[in-house]
Structures are given as structure tokens and as C-alpha cells.
Amino acid sequence: MKDFCKPFWQDTQGQDLVEYALAAGMVAVAAVACMPSLTTVVSNVFTKIGAIINTNVH
């Protein structure tokens, strides 16, 4: 039985795929965590740009 299981423990062929999937998952979690603050910053920038345009056009 030990000889039968040994090749499965030494086979690392699918290991890279699992590591890439974990890395992609961490990037996705980080992106979702940053979105609320990033949304506020972008909204403030567009509000300021809109105010500048309204001031200079009128």
C-alpha cells in the first residue's frame, strides 16, 4: 500500500495551478477591500472637476 501511494505524494504537477488560483484569489480580495475607498476618491475628483468647469463656463 505504501508503494502505491508514494507516487501520488511526490507528484507536484498540479501544484502551480493551485498556487496561481490562490494568488488570484488574494488579488481579488485585496481589490474588493480597496474599492470603497477608491470609489470615494474618484467621486471627489469628479465633483471637483465639475465645480471647476461650472465656475469657468458661467
PyMOL commands that set and color helices and strands:
alter all, ss='L'
color gray80, all
select helices_A, chain A and resi 2-10+15-57
alter helices_A, ss='H'
color red, helices_A
deselect
rebuild
show_as cartoon
